[in-house]
Amino acid sequence: MWVHTKDSQDKITPLKALESACDNIQSGHLTGLLQKIKPAIDQEATTRVNRNGRNWAFVANVSRIHVHLMMQRIREQSVLLNQLVEEGRIMLAGALYDIDSGEVSFFDD
């Protein structure tokens, strides 16, 4: 699950981390974290201009792609979880949470 947050104290929150990754920020220990979002940025093919953290449509697209990639990664890296999913014993669900509205958007796949 990717949580969108807004923080008035200018702390690194998931949303700010995503914005920073979209802006290709390189910042010490955060660089490794931001690089984990880069595959989603690279896969986002809808946005042709303003591919940065100030373009909310781009950030939203990257966020959705990132959730899908993380769901795929969980299944690829955990033989046990993948087996349980395949057997129908558990279900993995990707979702986005909007802290402003309280809305949770679940993905079908």
Residue, then its C-alpha position, 0 to 999 in steps of 0.5 A: m500500500w502506498v500512503h499519500t500524506k502531506d506534511s507541513q513540517d517538511k518531513i520526508t513522507p511517502l508522497k514527498a519521497l515519491e515527488s523527490a523521486c519524480d524530480n530525480i533528487q539525489s540526497g545522501h541516504l535517501t538516494g537508495l529509497l528514491q531509486k526503488i521508485k525509479p522503475a515506476i517512473d521509467q514505466e510511466a509512458t502517459t506523461r510526455v511533458n512536466r515529468n516531475g513531482r509538481n505534476w500531480a497527474f504524473v505523480a499519481n500515475v507513478s504511484r499506481i505503477h509503483v504499487h503494481l510493481m511492489m505487488q509483483r515483487i512480493r510475489e516474485q521474492s516470496v515463494l511461500l506467499n506466492q504459493l498461498v496466493e496460487e492455492g487461493r489461501i490468501m489474497l494480496a491486494g494493492a491499494l492507494y490511500d488518500i489521507d485527505s479524503g480517507e478514500v482507499s482505492f484497491f486494484d483489481d490485480 
